[in-house]
Amino acid sequence: MPTCAYCKLEKQPTREHVIPAFIYDFQKNLESSVVGWNEVAEKMVGGELKIKDVCATCNNGRLAQLDAYGKEFLTRAGFLTANYTKLSATLPYDFDLLIPWLLKISFNSSRTDGVHCHLFEPFIPYIMGKTGRPGRNKIAVIAYLARPLMLSPEQRVQPPYSRVIGSSDRFNPFLLRICYGDTTSLRAYTLRLVIIGPLVFYFMMFHQDILPGYAASEIRRLLKIIPEGDELKPERKFAALGAGANTWLDLYQHQVNRVRSLEIGD
């Protein structure tokens, strides 16, 4: 019998959504296509992607509780919308629910392509609520708000913009991407990203034996690269974000380029 990825017990597996079911349902209500980028396969994947290595106890217990919190978090912050046009956001959050939820999503995604799975093993007890939060030299999270794309009068009347923008000339669609960042020059940590609409979470997953002072230095370094970002901290109850320099299209451009290159190759 297979072993559950979370409780590590041999139990009958069930199907766990990689992307929480409520997000699939929301996108279906928008009549939009549910797609994502698979880093290893280098292709777009569609449909409700699921994994089969989670037992019913974990699936219907702690993981379902985290998804319920995630839905509440996105709803309260105003991100469950087809087009986020604001240039700022206030994120009320519970650190020890938000971070485990995002880790769970990223861990689920990593198991579909076999990349970075080992990085999540030390955090599984924290995801499951069985241990206290990891130190800042183990993991740090920076939140970022992408700037809306400003549309010309000609663009506003063309699909897909015309279907969702309403009376606005700003376009910030609800898209979801789970991936890893550019790590070619990183020695202290691996960078993972969870992008939900215009809201971006940068996960700095530090390598073993990184000292707290060195980790703090690396966090400051990344914040200089994304100065509009705000580090999420357990002692805080909310984060205040202003729209950064990059639009959602800037964040997706690398993915778009890969799709175009594949289409040309076909």
C-alpha positions, 0 to 999 in steps of 0.5 A, a space after each residue: 500500500 502506498 505511503 501518504 505524502 503528509 502523514 507518512 503512513 501506509 493508507 489507501 490513497 485519495 485524490 488531492 487537488 494540486 490547485 485548491 478545488 475552490 479556485 477551480 470552481 471560481 475559474 469555472 464560474 468565470 468561464 475561463 480555462 484552467 491551465 498551468 505551466 509544468 516546468 519539467 514537461 515544458 508545456 501547458 497543462 489543463 483540467 483539474 490536476 490531481 495527485 494520488 498520494 494523500 490519504 483520506 484522513 489528511 485530505 479531509 482533515 488538515 489539508 481541507 482546513 488549510 484550503 478553507 483558510 485560503 479561500 477566506 484569506 483571498 475573499 477578505 483581501 478581495 482577490 477572488 475577482 476576475 480583474 483586480 484593478 486596484 493599485 494597493 492591497 491590504 492582506 490580513 493574515 494568520 502566518 501559521 495558516 497562510 504559510 502552511 497553505 501556500 507550502 501545501 500548494 507548492 508541495 503538491 505542485 512539486 510532486 507532479 514534476 519531481 522538482 524540489 520535492 525534497 525541499 518540502 520534507 522538513 516543513 511537512 510537520 509544520 504544514 500539518 500543524 504538528 510543530 512550531 513554525 520554522 526559523 527565518 533561516 529556514 524559510 522566508 516569504 515575501 508578498 508582492 502585488 503586480 501592477 495592472 496592465 494599462 489598456 489602450 482604447 483599441 485593446 479594451 474592446 478586444 477579447 479577452 479584455 472586453 469580457 472582464 474589464 467592465 468600465 476599467 482600462 486596467 487589466 489584472 486577470 485571475 491566473 494561477 501559477 506555481 513554479 520556481 524562480 531563477 536560481 542560477 545565481 543563488 547559493 543560499 536558498 531555492 526560490 519558489 513562487 506561488 502566483 494567485 491573480 496579481 498576488 505573488 508569494 516568493 518563498 526563500 527556502 534556505 539550504 541546510 546550515 545557513 546561519 540566521 545572519 546570512 539568511 537575513 542578508 539574503 532577504 534584504 538582498 531580494 527585497 532590493 530586487 523587488 523593493 515593493 515586496 513586503 516580508 510576511 512575519 509571524 508577529 504581524 497581522 496584515 501586510 500593506 502592498 502597493 503595486 510594483 513595477 512589474 505587471 502580471 504580463 511581465 511575470 508571465 512573459 517567460 512562460 509566454 515565450 516558452 509557449 510561443 517557442 513550442 508553437 513555432 517548433 510544432 
